[in-house]
């Protein structure tokens, strides 16, 4: 790593100077964030019926009535 970077020692300690590994981890995490955002948008647009099989069924449809008969 070049010494003009202020945090080059930190990067060297994390990735041992392996730029490819650093870029790979960055790419994976970026893809994961975009996938989650796309999926959340997709679920909002579909207007699916109240899904009680999902653990977070109230997250996407906060205006839906809360079912009293669901046992957690």
PQR file of N, CA, C, O and H, with PARSE charges and radii, in Angstrom:
ATOM      1  N   UNK A   1       0.840  -1.181   0.000 -0.4000 1.5000
ATOM      2  CA  UNK A   1       0.000   0.000   0.000 -0.0000 2.0000
ATOM      3  C   UNK A   1       0.886   1.246   0.000  0.5500 1.7000
ATOM      4  O   UNK A   1       1.985   1.238   0.555 -0.5500 1.4000
ATOM      5  N   UNK A   2       0.404   2.295  -0.616 -0.4000 1.5000
ATOM      6  CA  UNK A   2       1.201   3.516  -0.664 -0.0000 2.0000
ATOM      7  C   UNK A   2       1.122   4.237   0.671  0.5500 1.7000
ATOM      8  O   UNK A   2       0.102   4.201   1.359 -0.5500 1.4000
ATOM      9  H   UNK A   2      -0.489   2.301  -1.067  0.4000 1.0000
ATOM     10  N   UNK A   3       2.226   4.894   1.022 -0.4000 1.5000
ATOM     11  CA  UNK A   3       2.324   5.492   2.349 -0.0000 2.0000
ATOM     12  C   UNK A   3       1.599   6.828   2.444  0.5500 1.7000
ATOM     13  O   UNK A   3       1.481   7.375   3.541 -0.5500 1.4000
ATOM     14  H   UNK A   3       3.055   4.923   0.463  0.4000 1.0000
ATOM     15  N   UNK A   4       1.103   7.378   1.321 -0.4000 1.5000
ATOM     16  CA  UNK A   4       0.438   8.677   1.413 -0.0000 2.0000
ATOM     17  C   UNK A   4      -0.997   8.553   1.924  0.5500 1.7000
ATOM     18  O   UNK A   4      -1.629   9.556   2.258 -0.5500 1.4000
ATOM     19  H   UNK A   4       1.199   6.934   0.430  0.4000 1.0000
ATOM     20  N   UNK A   5      -1.510   7.324   1.985 -0.4000 1.5000
ATOM     21  CA  UNK A   5      -2.845   7.142   2.552 -0.0000 2.0000
ATOM     22  C   UNK A   5      -2.770   7.247   4.071  0.5500 1.7000
ATOM     23  O   UNK A   5      -1.894   6.635   4.682 -0.5500 1.4000
ATOM     24  H   UNK A   5      -0.997   6.510   1.714  0.4000 1.0000
ATOM     25  N   UNK A   6      -3.661   8.001   4.690 -0.4000 1.5000
ATOM     26  CA  UNK A   6      -3.590   8.164   6.144 -0.0000 2.0000
ATOM     27  C   UNK A   6      -3.876   6.874   6.910  0.5500 1.7000
ATOM     28  O   UNK A   6      -3.351   6.677   8.007 -0.5500 1.4000
ATOM     29  H   UNK A   6      -4.373   8.498   4.194  0.4000 1.0000
ATOM     30  N   UNK A   7      -4.693   6.004   6.350 -0.4000 1.5000
ATOM     31  CA  UNK A   7      -5.078   4.790   7.075 -0.0000 2.0000
ATOM     32  C   UNK A   7      -4.482   3.535   6.444  0.5500 1.7000
ATOM     33  O   UNK A   7      -5.072   2.458   6.536 -0.5500 1.4000
ATOM     34  H   UNK A   7      -5.119   6.164   5.460  0.4000 1.0000
ATOM     35  N   UNK A   8      -3.315   3.664   5.801 -0.4000 1.5000
ATOM     36  CA  UNK A   8      -2.748   2.510   5.097 -0.0000 2.0000
ATOM     37  C   UNK A   8      -2.365   1.394   6.058  0.5500 1.7000
ATOM     38  O   UNK A   8      -2.458   0.220   5.697 -0.5500 1.4000
ATOM     39  H   UNK A   8      -2.837   4.539   5.727  0.4000 1.0000
ATOM     40  N   UNK A   9      -1.937   1.729   7.276 -0.4000 1.5000
ATOM     41  CA  UNK A   9      -1.576   0.680   8.231 -0.0000 2.0000
ATOM     42  C   UNK A   9      -2.798  -0.116   8.646  0.5500 1.7000
ATOM     43  O   UNK A   9      -2.735  -1.334   8.815 -0.5500 1.4000
ATOM     44  H   UNK A   9      -1.862   2.683   7.569  0.4000 1.0000
ATOM     45  N   UNK A  10      -3.910   0.583   8.810 -0.4000 1.5000
ATOM     46  CA  UNK A  10      -5.162  -0.090   9.169 -0.0000 2.0000
ATOM     47  C   UNK A  10      -5.582  -1.065   8.070  0.5500 1.7000
ATOM     48  O   UNK A  10      -5.973  -2.199   8.348 -0.5500 1.4000
ATOM     49  H   UNK A  10      -3.962   1.572   8.673  0.4000 1.0000
ATOM     50  N   UNK A  11      -5.497  -0.607   6.814 -0.4000 1.5000
ATOM     51  CA  UNK A  11      -5.859  -1.470   5.685 -0.0000 2.0000
ATOM     52  C   UNK A  11      -4.911  -2.662   5.605  0.5500 1.7000
ATOM     53  O   UNK A  11      -5.348  -3.790   5.382 -0.5500 1.4000
ATOM     54  H   UNK A  11      -5.180   0.314   6.588  0.4000 1.0000
ATOM     55  N   UNK A  12      -3.605  -2.413   5.789 -0.4000 1.5000
ATOM     56  CA  UNK A  12      -2.626  -3.503   5.754 -0.0000 2.0000
ATOM     57  C   UNK A  12      -2.906  -4.533   6.840  0.5500 1.7000
ATOM     58  O   UNK A  12      -2.790  -5.736   6.605 -0.5500 1.4000
ATOM     59  H   UNK A  12      -3.250  -1.496   5.970  0.4000 1.0000
ATOM     60  N   UNK A  13      -3.274  -4.062   8.023 -0.4000 1.5000
ATOM     61  CA  UNK A  13      -3.543  -4.981   9.129 -0.0000 2.0000
ATOM     62  C   UNK A  13      -4.787  -5.830   8.829  0.5500 1.7000
ATOM     63  O   UNK A  13      -4.826  -7.020   9.141 -0.5500 1.4000
ATOM     64  H   UNK A  13      -3.368  -3.085   8.213  0.4000 1.0000
ATOM     65  N   UNK A  14      -5.793  -5.205   8.224 -0.4000 1.5000
ATOM     66  CA  UNK A  14      -7.037  -5.936   7.943 -0.0000 2.0000
ATOM     67  C   UNK A  14      -6.852  -6.958   6.823  0.5500 1.7000
ATOM     68  O   UNK A  14      -7.232  -8.121   6.963 -0.5500 1.4000
ATOM     69  H   UNK A  14      -5.761  -4.238   7.970  0.4000 1.0000
ATOM     70  N   UNK A  15      -6.272  -6.519   5.723 -0.4000 1.5000
ATOM     71  CA  UNK A  15      -6.233  -7.359   4.522 -0.0000 2.0000
ATOM     72  C   UNK A  15      -4.828  -7.792   4.137  0.5500 1.7000
ATOM     73  O   UNK A  15      -4.649  -8.412   3.088 -0.5500 1.4000
ATOM     74  H   UNK A  15      -5.964  -5.575   5.609  0.4000 1.0000
ATOM     75  N   UNK A  16      -3.836  -7.487   4.947 -0.4000 1.5000
ATOM     76  CA  UNK A  16      -2.445  -7.867   4.676 -0.0000 2.0000
ATOM     77  C   UNK A  16      -2.006  -7.401   3.295  0.5500 1.7000
ATOM     78  O   UNK A  16      -1.250  -8.094   2.615 -0.5500 1.4000
ATOM     79  H   UNK A  16      -3.982  -6.984   5.799  0.4000 1.0000
ATOM     80  N   UNK A  17      -2.477  -6.231   2.880 -0.4000 1.5000
ATOM     81  CA  UNK A  17      -2.080  -5.671   1.600 -0.0000 2.0000
ATOM     82  C   UNK A  17      -2.741  -6.329   0.408  0.5500 1.7000
ATOM     83  O   UNK A  17      -2.362  -6.055  -0.731 -0.5500 1.4000
ATOM     84  H   UNK A  17      -3.092  -5.668   3.433  0.4000 1.0000
ATOM     85  N   UNK A  18      -3.722  -7.191   0.637 -0.4000 1.5000
ATOM     86  CA  UNK A  18      -4.382  -7.891  -0.454 -0.0000 2.0000
ATOM     87  C   UNK A  18      -5.536  -7.042  -0.967  0.5500 1.7000
ATOM     88  O   UNK A  18      -6.635  -7.061  -0.415 -0.5500 1.4000
ATOM     89  H   UNK A  18      -4.031  -7.413   1.562  0.4000 1.0000
ATOM     90  N   UNK A  19      -5.263  -6.293  -2.041 -0.4000 1.5000
ATOM     91  CA  UNK A  19      -6.263  -5.374  -2.581 -0.0000 2.0000
ATOM     92  C   UNK A  19      -7.434  -6.143  -3.184  0.5500 1.7000
ATOM     93  O   UNK A  19      -8.582  -5.710  -3.079 -0.5500 1.4000
ATOM     94  H   UNK A  19      -4.370  -6.277  -2.490  0.4000 1.0000
ATOM     95  N   UNK A  20      -7.149  -7.281  -3.815 -0.4000 1.5000
ATOM     96  CA  UNK A  20      -8.221  -8.062  -4.434 -0.0000 2.0000
ATOM     97  C   UNK A  20      -9.225  -8.534  -3.395  0.5500 1.7000
ATOM     98  O   UNK A  20     -10.434  -8.503  -3.629 -0.5500 1.4000
ATOM     99  H   UNK A  20      -6.216  -7.632  -3.900  0.4000 1.0000
ATOM    100  N   UNK A  21      -8.724  -8.970  -2.253 -0.4000 1.5000
ATOM    101  CA  UNK A  21      -9.621  -9.437  -1.191 -0.0000 2.0000
ATOM    102  C   UNK A  21     -10.469  -8.277  -0.672  0.5500 1.7000
ATOM    103  O   UNK A  21     -11.660  -8.440  -0.411 -0.5500 1.4000
ATOM    104  H   UNK A  21      -7.742  -8.995  -2.062  0.4000 1.0000
ATOM    105  N   UNK A  22      -9.853  -7.114  -0.527 -0.4000 1.5000
ATOM    106  CA  UNK A  22     -10.565  -5.926  -0.059 -0.0000 2.0000
ATOM    107  C   UNK A  22     -11.686  -5.568  -1.035  0.5500 1.7000
ATOM    108  O   UNK A  22     -12.813  -5.302  -0.618 -0.5500 1.4000
ATOM    109  H   UNK A  22      -8.885  -6.981  -0.739  0.4000 1.0000
ATOM    110  N   UNK A  23     -11.375  -5.563  -2.329 -0.4000 1.5000
ATOM    111  CA  UNK A  23     -12.380  -5.236  -3.339 -0.0000 2.0000
ATOM    112  C   UNK A  23     -13.479  -6.291  -3.388  0.5500 1.7000
ATOM    113  O   UNK A  23     -14.648  -5.964  -3.591 -0.5500 1.4000
ATOM    114  H   UNK A  23     -10.460  -5.780  -2.667  0.4000 1.0000
ATOM    115  N   UNK A  24     -13.108  -7.552  -3.204 -0.4000 1.5000
ATOM    116  CA  UNK A  24     -14.093  -8.633  -3.217 -0.0000 2.0000
ATOM    117  C   UNK A  24     -15.087  -8.471  -2.071  0.5500 1.7000
ATOM    118  O   UNK A  24     -16.295  -8.605  -2.266 -0.5500 1.4000
ATOM    119  H   UNK A  24     -12.158  -7.817  -3.039  0.4000 1.0000
ATOM    120  N   UNK A  25     -14.571  -8.181  -0.865 -0.4000 1.5000
ATOM    121  CA  UNK A  25     -15.447  -7.990   0.297 -0.0000 2.0000
ATOM    122  C   UNK A  25     -16.352  -6.781   0.079  0.5500 1.7000
ATOM    123  O   UNK A  25     -17.535  -6.817   0.420 -0.5500 1.4000
ATOM    124  H   UNK A  25     -13.589  -8.073  -0.706  0.4000 1.0000
ATOM    125  N   UNK A  26     -15.802  -5.719  -0.485 -0.4000 1.5000
ATOM    126  CA  UNK A  26     -16.594  -4.522  -0.768 -0.0000 2.0000
ATOM    127  C   UNK A  26     -17.700  -4.832  -1.770  0.5500 1.7000
ATOM    128  O   UNK A  26     -18.835  -4.380  -1.614 -0.5500 1.4000
ATOM    129  H   UNK A  26     -14.841  -5.689  -0.762  0.4000 1.0000
ATOM    130  N   UNK A  27     -17.362  -5.608  -2.803 -0.4000 1.5000
ATOM    131  CA  UNK A  27     -18.342  -5.961  -3.828 -0.0000 2.0000
ATOM    132  C   UNK A  27     -19.464  -6.816  -3.245  0.5500 1.7000
ATOM    133  O   UNK A  27     -20.638  -6.583  -3.535 -0.5500 1.4000
ATOM    134  H   UNK A  27     -16.440  -5.975  -2.929  0.4000 1.0000
ATOM    135  N   UNK A  28     -19.108  -7.806  -2.425 -0.4000 1.5000
ATOM    136  CA  UNK A  28     -20.107  -8.680  -1.812 -0.0000 2.0000
ATOM    137  C   UNK A  28     -21.056  -7.871  -0.930  0.5500 1.7000
ATOM    138  O   UNK A  28     -22.273  -8.037  -1.007 -0.5500 1.4000
ATOM    139  H   UNK A  28     -18.155  -7.995  -2.190  0.4000 1.0000
ATOM    140  N   UNK A  29     -20.498  -6.997  -0.093 -0.4000 1.5000
ATOM    141  CA  UNK A  29     -21.348  -6.226   0.818 -0.0000 2.0000
ATOM    142  C   UNK A  29     -22.234  -5.248   0.053  0.5500 1.7000
ATOM    143  O   UNK A  29     -23.385  -5.031   0.431 -0.5500 1.4000
ATOM    144  H   UNK A  29     -19.509  -6.863  -0.030  0.4000 1.0000
ATOM    145  N   UNK A  30     -21.704  -4.649  -1.026 -0.4000 1.5000
ATOM    146  CA  UNK A  30     -22.503  -3.736  -1.837 -0.0000 2.0000
ATOM    147  C   UNK A  30     -23.645  -4.480  -2.506  0.5500 1.7000
ATOM    148  O   UNK A  30     -24.778  -3.999  -2.525 -0.5500 1.4000
ATOM    149  H   UNK A  30     -20.768  -4.825  -1.333  0.4000 1.0000
ATOM    150  N   UNK A  31     -23.349  -5.663  -3.061 -0.4000 1.5000
ATOM    151  CA  UNK A  31     -24.393  -6.464  -3.696 -0.0000 2.0000
ATOM    152  C   UNK A  31     -25.471  -6.856  -2.698  0.5500 1.7000
ATOM    153  O   UNK A  31     -26.655  -6.863  -3.034 -0.5500 1.4000
ATOM    154  H   UNK A  31     -22.429  -6.054  -3.046  0.4000 1.0000
ATOM    155  N   UNK A  32     -25.070  -7.183  -1.477 -0.4000 1.5000
ATOM    156  CA  UNK A  32     -26.041  -7.579  -0.454 -0.0000 2.0000
ATOM    157  C   UNK A  32     -26.971  -6.419  -0.115  0.5500 1.7000
ATOM    158  O   UNK A  32     -28.178  -6.616   0.025 -0.5500 1.4000
ATOM    159  H   UNK A  32     -24.108  -7.177  -1.204  0.4000 1.0000
ATOM    160  N   UNK A  33     -26.423  -5.216   0.018 -0.4000 1.5000
ATOM    161  CA  UNK A  33     -27.247  -4.046   0.341 -0.0000 2.0000
ATOM    162  C   UNK A  33     -28.236  -3.772  -0.782  0.5500 1.7000
ATOM    163  O   UNK A  33     -29.415  -3.530  -0.520 -0.5500 1.4000
ATOM    164  H   UNK A  33     -25.442  -5.056  -0.096  0.4000 1.0000
ATOM    165  N   UNK A  34     -27.771  -3.805  -2.038 -0.4000 1.5000
ATOM    166  CA  UNK A  34     -28.667  -3.559  -3.160 -0.0000 2.0000
ATOM    167  C   UNK A  34     -29.751  -4.627  -3.247  0.5500 1.7000
ATOM    168  O   UNK A  34     -30.902  -4.319  -3.560 -0.5500 1.4000
ATOM    169  H   UNK A  34     -26.813  -4.002  -2.251  0.4000 1.0000
ATOM    170  N   UNK A  35     -29.389  -5.890  -2.971 -0.4000 1.5000
ATOM    171  CA  UNK A  35     -30.382  -6.968  -3.004 -0.0000 2.0000
ATOM    172  C   UNK A  35     -31.472  -6.741  -1.964  0.5500 1.7000
ATOM    173  O   UNK A  35     -32.658  -6.904  -2.254 -0.5500 1.4000
ATOM    174  H   UNK A  35     -28.455  -6.140  -2.717  0.4000 1.0000
ATOM    175  N   UNK A  36     -31.065  -6.362  -0.739 -0.4000 1.5000
ATOM    176  CA  UNK A  36     -32.051  -6.152   0.322 -0.0000 2.0000
ATOM    177  C   UNK A  36     -32.960  -4.968   0.012  0.5500 1.7000
ATOM    178  O   UNK A  36     -34.164  -5.035   0.255 -0.5500 1.4000
ATOM    179  H   UNK A  36     -30.102  -6.229  -0.504  0.4000 1.0000
ATOM    180  N   UNK A  37     -32.394  -3.880  -0.526 -0.4000 1.5000
ATOM    181  CA  UNK A  37     -33.213  -2.723  -0.886 -0.0000 2.0000
ATOM    182  C   UNK A  37     -34.193  -3.073  -1.997  0.5500 1.7000
ATOM    183  O   UNK A  37     -35.357  -2.672  -1.959 -0.5500 1.4000
ATOM    184  H   UNK A  37     -31.416  -3.825  -0.723  0.4000 1.0000
ATOM    185  N   UNK A  38     -33.713  -3.830  -2.995 -0.4000 1.5000
ATOM    186  CA  UNK A  38     -34.563  -4.223  -4.110 -0.0000 2.0000
ATOM    187  C   UNK A  38     -35.696  -5.130  -3.633  0.5500 1.7000
ATOM    188  O   UNK A  38     -36.841  -4.988  -4.061 -0.5500 1.4000
ATOM    189  H   UNK A  38     -32.768  -4.156  -3.026  0.4000 1.0000
ATOM    190  N   UNK A  39     -35.361  -6.066  -2.738 -0.4000 1.5000
ATOM    191  CA  UNK A  39     -36.373  -6.987  -2.225 -0.0000 2.0000
ATOM    192  C   UNK A  39     -37.429  -6.250  -1.399  0.5500 1.7000
ATOM    193  O   UNK A  39     -38.619  -6.547  -1.501 -0.5500 1.4000
ATOM    194  H   UNK A  39     -34.430  -6.182  -2.390  0.4000 1.0000
ATOM    195  N   UNK A  40     -36.992  -5.290  -0.584 -0.4000 1.5000
ATOM    196  CA  UNK A  40     -37.940  -4.529   0.231 -0.0000 2.0000
ATOM    197  C   UNK A  40     -38.891  -3.739  -0.668  0.5500 1.7000
ATOM    198  O   UNK A  40     -40.097  -3.693  -0.425 -0.5500 1.4000
ATOM    199  H   UNK A  40     -36.026  -5.049  -0.501  0.4000 1.0000
ATOM    200  N   UNK A  41     -38.334  -3.118  -1.710 -0.4000 1.5000
ATOM    201  CA  UNK A  41     -39.156  -2.354  -2.654 -0.0000 2.0000
ATOM    202  C   UNK A  41     -40.127  -3.283  -3.370  0.5500 1.7000
ATOM    203  O   UNK A  41     -41.297  -2.945  -3.553 -0.5500 1.4000
ATOM    204  H   UNK A  41     -37.354  -3.155  -1.908  0.4000 1.0000
ATOM    205  N   UNK A  42     -39.642  -4.454  -3.774 -0.4000 1.5000
ATOM    206  CA  UNK A  42     -40.466  -5.427  -4.488 -0.0000 2.0000
ATOM    207  C   UNK A  42     -41.637  -5.884  -3.616  0.5500 1.7000
ATOM    208  O   UNK A  42     -42.767  -5.983  -4.094 -0.5500 1.4000
ATOM    209  H   UNK A  42     -38.692  -4.729  -3.625  0.4000 1.0000
ATOM    210  N   UNK A  43     -41.368  -6.162  -2.339 -0.4000 1.5000
ATOM    211  CA  UNK A  43     -42.430  -6.610  -1.441 -0.0000 2.0000
ATOM    212  C   UNK A  43     -43.449  -5.503  -1.200  0.5500 1.7000
ATOM    213  O   UNK A  43     -44.642  -5.780  -1.069 -0.5500 1.4000
ATOM    214  H   UNK A  43     -40.451  -6.081  -1.950  0.4000 1.0000
ATOM    215  N   UNK A  44     -42.995  -4.253  -1.141 -0.4000 1.5000
ATOM    216  CA  UNK A  44     -43.928  -3.138  -0.954 -0.0000 2.0000
ATOM    217  C   UNK A  44     -44.831  -2.968  -2.166  0.5500 1.7000
ATOM    218  O   UNK A  44     -46.024  -2.704  -2.022 -0.5500 1.4000
ATOM    219  H   UNK A  44     -42.026  -4.029  -1.248  0.4000 1.0000
ATOM    220  N   UNK A  45     -44.260  -3.120  -3.375 -0.4000 1.5000
ATOM    221  CA  UNK A  45     -45.029  -2.886  -4.595 -0.0000 2.0000
ATOM    222  C   UNK A  45     -46.028  -3.998  -4.875  0.5500 1.7000
ATOM    223  O   UNK A  45     -47.062  -3.754  -5.498 -0.5500 1.4000
ATOM    224  H   UNK A  45     -43.290  -3.334  -3.493  0.4000 1.0000
ATOM    225  N   UNK A  46     -45.737  -5.213  -4.425 -0.4000 1.5000
ATOM    226  CA  UNK A  46     -46.618  -6.344  -4.735 -0.0000 2.0000
ATOM    227  C   UNK A  46     -47.941  -6.285  -3.992  0.5500 1.7000
ATOM    228  O   UNK A  46     -48.928  -6.851  -4.462 -0.5500 1.4000
ATOM    229  H   UNK A  46     -44.897  -5.411  -3.920  0.4000 1.0000
ATOM    230  N   UNK A  47     -47.991  -5.616  -2.842 -0.4000 1.5000
ATOM    231  CA  UNK A  47     -49.207  -5.528  -2.027 -0.0000 2.0000
ATOM    232  C   UNK A  47     -49.746  -6.918  -1.721  0.5500 1.7000
ATOM    233  O   UNK A  47     -50.920  -7.216  -1.944 -0.5500 1.4000
ATOM    234  H   UNK A  47     -47.189  -5.156  -2.461  0.4000 1.0000
ATOM    235  N   UNK A  48     -48.872  -7.747  -1.213 -0.4000 1.5000
ATOM    236  CA  UNK A  48     -49.268  -9.118  -0.901 -0.0000 2.0000
ATOM    237  C   UNK A  48     -50.251  -9.141   0.262  0.5500 1.7000
ATOM    238  O   UNK A  48     -50.268  -8.225   1.084 -0.5500 1.4000
ATOM    239  H   UNK A  48     -47.918  -7.506  -1.032  0.4000 1.0000
ATOM    240  N   UNK A  49     -51.064 -10.182   0.330 -0.4000 1.5000
ATOM    241  CA  UNK A  49     -51.952 -10.322   1.490 -0.0000 2.0000
ATOM    242  C   UNK A  49     -51.137 -10.526   2.763  0.5500 1.7000
ATOM    243  O   UNK A  49     -49.949 -10.844   2.718 -0.5500 1.4000
ATOM    244  H   UNK A  49     -51.050 -10.926  -0.338  0.4000 1.0000
ATOM    245  N   UNK A  50     -51.788 -10.340   3.867 -0.4000 1.5000
ATOM    246  CA  UNK A  50     -51.140 -10.434   5.176 -0.0000 2.0000
ATOM    247  C   UNK A  50     -50.471 -11.792   5.334  0.5500 1.7000
ATOM    248  O   UNK A  50     -51.142 -12.823   5.362 -0.5500 1.4000
ATOM    249  H   UNK A  50     -52.753 -10.081   3.904  0.4000 1.0000
ATOM    250  N   UNK A  51     -49.157 -11.789   5.437 -0.4000 1.5000
ATOM    251  CA  UNK A  51     -48.406 -13.042   5.473 -0.0000 2.0000
ATOM    252  C   UNK A  51     -48.031 -13.372   6.908  0.5500 1.7000
ATOM    253  O   UNK A  51     -47.162 -12.722   7.488 -0.5500 1.4000
ATOM    254  H   UNK A  51     -48.611 -10.951   5.415  0.4000 1.0000
ATOM    255  N   UNK A  52     -48.681 -14.381   7.485 -0.4000 1.5000
ATOM    256  CA  UNK A  52     -48.408 -14.742   8.873 -0.0000 2.0000
ATOM    257  C   UNK A  52     -47.264 -15.740   8.987  0.5500 1.7000
ATOM    258  O   UNK A  52     -46.827 -16.046  10.097 -0.5500 1.4000
ATOM    259  H   UNK A  52     -49.387 -14.910   7.013  0.4000 1.0000
ATOM    260  N   UNK A  53     -46.769 -16.254   7.859 -0.4000 1.5000
ATOM    261  CA  UNK A  53     -45.663 -17.207   7.902 -0.0000 2.0000
ATOM    262  C   UNK A  53     -44.322 -16.505   8.106  0.5500 1.7000
ATOM    263  O   UNK A  53     -43.351 -17.119   8.549 -0.5500 1.4000
ATOM    264  H   UNK A  53     -47.123 -16.005   6.958  0.4000 1.0000
ATOM    265  N   UNK A  54     -44.277 -15.226   7.783 -0.4000 1.5000
ATOM    266  CA  UNK A  54     -43.032 -14.479   7.908 -0.0000 2.0000
ATOM    267  C   UNK A  54     -42.876 -13.968   9.332  0.5500 1.7000
ATOM    268  O   UNK A  54     -43.851 -13.570   9.969 -0.5500 1.4000
ATOM    269  H   UNK A  54     -45.066 -14.726   7.423  0.4000 1.0000
ATOM    270  N   UNK A  55     -41.640 -13.980   9.829 -0.4000 1.5000
ATOM    271  CA  UNK A  55     -41.391 -13.508  11.191 -0.0000 2.0000
ATOM    272  C   UNK A  55     -41.583 -11.999  11.307  0.5500 1.7000
ATOM    273  O   UNK A  55     -41.916 -11.493  12.379 -0.5500 1.4000
ATOM    274  H   UNK A  55     -40.848 -14.302   9.312  0.4000 1.0000
ATOM    275  N   UNK A  56     -41.373 -11.281  10.204 -0.4000 1.5000
ATOM    276  CA  UNK A  56     -41.523  -9.824  10.244 -0.0000 2.0000
ATOM    277  C   UNK A  56     -42.697  -9.393   9.370  0.5500 1.7000
ATOM    278  O   UNK A  56     -42.563  -8.473   8.563 -0.5500 1.4000
ATOM    279  H   UNK A  56     -41.102 -11.691   9.334  0.4000 1.0000
ATOM    280  N   UNK A  57     -43.836 -10.044   9.523 -0.4000 1.5000
ATOM    281  CA  UNK A  57     -44.969  -9.757   8.645 -0.0000 2.0000
ATOM    282  C   UNK A  57     -45.525  -8.352   8.842  0.5500 1.7000
ATOM    283  O   UNK A  57     -46.153  -7.813   7.931 -0.5500 1.4000
ATOM    284  H   UNK A  57     -43.945 -10.791  10.178  0.4000 1.0000
ATOM    285  N   UNK A  58     -45.312  -7.749  10.004 -0.4000 1.5000
ATOM    286  CA  UNK A  58     -45.830  -6.407  10.229 -0.0000 2.0000
ATOM    287  C   UNK A  58     -44.937  -5.311   9.697  0.5500 1.7000
ATOM    288  O   UNK A  58     -45.330  -4.144   9.683 -0.5500 1.4000
ATOM    289  H   UNK A  58     -44.802  -8.187  10.744  0.4000 1.0000
ATOM    290  N   UNK A  59     -43.739  -5.666   9.256 -0.4000 1.5000
ATOM    291  CA  UNK A  59     -42.779  -4.642   8.845 -0.0000 2.0000
ATOM    292  C   UNK A  59     -43.201  -3.949   7.556  0.5500 1.7000
ATOM    293  O   UNK A  59     -43.085  -2.729   7.439 -0.5500 1.4000
ATOM    294  H   UNK A  59     -43.419  -6.613   9.268  0.4000 1.0000
ATOM    295  N   UNK A  60     -43.692  -4.722   6.586 -0.4000 1.5000
ATOM    296  CA  UNK A  60     -44.010  -4.161   5.282 -0.0000 2.0000
ATOM    297  C   UNK A  60     -45.435  -3.628   5.218  0.5500 1.7000
ATOM    298  O   UNK A  60     -45.744  -2.796   4.365 -0.5500 1.4000
ATOM    299  H   UNK A  60     -43.787  -5.713   6.681  0.4000 1.0000
ATOM    300  N   UNK A  61     -46.295  -4.088   6.096 -0.4000 1.5000
ATOM    301  CA  UNK A  61     -47.696  -3.682   6.053 -0.0000 2.0000
ATOM    302  C   UNK A  61     -48.125  -3.205   7.438  0.5500 1.7000
ATOM    303  O   UNK A  61     -48.905  -3.880   8.110 -0.5500 1.4000
ATOM    304  H   UNK A  61     -46.044  -4.763   6.789  0.4000 1.0000
ATOM    305  N   UNK A  62     -47.623  -2.047   7.872 -0.4000 1.5000
ATOM    306  CA  UNK A  62     -47.906  -1.600   9.234 -0.0000 2.0000
ATOM    307  C   UNK A  62     -49.375  -1.245   9.463  0.5500 1.7000
ATOM    308  O   UNK A  62     -49.823  -1.224  10.610 -0.5500 1.4000
ATOM    309  H   UNK A  62     -46.989  -1.498   7.326  0.4000 1.0000
ATOM    310  N   UNK A  63     -50.153  -0.958   8.376 -0.4000 1.5000
ATOM    311  CA  UNK A  63     -51.549  -0.566   8.536 -0.0000 2.0000
ATOM    312  C   UNK A  63     -52.479  -1.764   8.660  0.5500 1.7000
ATOM    313  O   UNK A  63     -53.664  -1.596   8.948 -0.5500 1.4000
ATOM    314  H   UNK A  63     -49.788  -0.975   7.445  0.4000 1.0000
ATOM    315  N   UNK A  64     -51.961  -2.973   8.447 -0.4000 1.5000
ATOM    316  CA  UNK A  64     -52.799  -4.160   8.563 -0.0000 2.0000
ATOM    317  C   UNK A  64     -53.166  -4.390  10.025  0.5500 1.7000
ATOM    318  O   UNK A  64     -52.369  -4.106  10.920 -0.5500 1.4000
ATOM    319  H   UNK A  64     -50.999  -3.110   8.213  0.4000 1.0000
ATOM    320  N   UNK A  65     -54.365  -4.902  10.266 -0.4000 1.5000
ATOM    321  CA  UNK A  65     -54.761  -5.158  11.656 -0.0000 2.0000
ATOM    322  C   UNK A  65     -53.921  -6.268  12.275  0.5500 1.7000
ATOM    323  O   UNK A  65     -53.515  -7.206  11.589 -0.5500 1.4000
ATOM    324  H   UNK A  65     -55.012  -5.133   9.539  0.4000 1.0000
ATOM    325  N   UNK A  66     -53.671  -6.159  13.544 -0.4000 1.5000
ATOM    326  CA  UNK A  66     -52.881  -7.170  14.245 -0.0000 2.0000
ATOM    327  C   UNK A  66     -53.783  -8.349  14.568  0.5500 1.7000
ATOM    328  O   UNK A  66     -54.854  -8.187  15.151 -0.5500 1.4000
ATOM    329  H   UNK A  66     -54.001  -5.397  14.102  0.4000 1.0000
ATOM    330  N   UNK A  67     -53.339  -9.527  14.184 -0.4000 1.5000
ATOM    331  CA  UNK A  67     -54.144 -10.728  14.444 -0.0000 2.0000
ATOM    332  C   UNK A  67     -53.991 -11.127  15.900  0.5500 1.7000
ATOM    333  O   UNK A  67     -52.875 -11.204  16.414 -0.5500 1.4000
ATOM    334  H   UNK A  67     -52.468  -9.659  13.710  0.4000 1.0000
ATOM    335  N   UNK A  68     -55.107 -11.381  16.565 -0.4000 1.5000
ATOM    336  CA  UNK A  68     -55.082 -11.754  17.975 -0.0000 2.0000
ATOM    337  C   UNK A  68     -54.803 -13.241  18.162  0.5500 1.7000
ATOM    338  O   UNK A  68     -54.342 -13.659  19.224 -0.5500 1.4000
ATOM    339  H   UNK A  68     -56.013 -11.318  16.148  0.4000 1.0000
ATOM    340  N   UNK A  69     -55.083 -14.045  17.128 -0.4000 1.5000
ATOM    341  CA  UNK A  69     -55.005 -15.497  17.296 -0.0000 2.0000
ATOM    342  C   UNK A  69     -53.633 -16.063  16.958  0.5500 1.7000
ATOM    343  O   UNK A  69     -53.460 -17.282  16.973 -0.5500 1.4000
ATOM    344  H   UNK A  69     -55.458 -13.706  16.265  0.4000 1.0000
ATOM    345  N   UNK A  70     -52.654 -15.217  16.653 -0.4000 1.5000
ATOM    346  CA  UNK A  70     -51.313 -15.713  16.333 -0.0000 2.0000
ATOM    347  C   UNK A  70     -50.571 -15.989  17.636  0.5500 1.7000
ATOM    348  O   UNK A  70     -50.487 -15.120  18.504 -0.5500 1.4000
ATOM    349  H   UNK A  70     -52.795 -14.227  16.641  0.4000 1.0000
ATOM    350  N   UNK A  71     -50.040 -17.183  17.769 -0.4000 1.5000
ATOM    351  CA  UNK A  71     -49.274 -17.547  18.958 -0.0000 2.0000
ATOM    352  C   UNK A  71     -47.805 -17.575  18.584  0.5500 1.7000
ATOM    353  O   UNK A  71     -47.402 -18.337  17.706 -0.5500 1.4000
ATOM    354  H   UNK A  71     -50.108 -17.888  17.063  0.4000 1.0000
ATOM    355  N   UNK A  72     -47.006 -16.757  19.239 -0.4000 1.5000
ATOM    356  CA  UNK A  72     -45.576 -16.694  18.925 -0.0000 2.0000
ATOM    357  C   UNK A  72     -44.827 -17.710  19.739  0.5500 1.7000
ATOM    358  O   UNK A  72     -43.606 -17.817  19.621 -0.5500 1.4000
ATOM    359  H   UNK A  72     -47.334 -16.138  19.953  0.4000 1.0000
TER
END
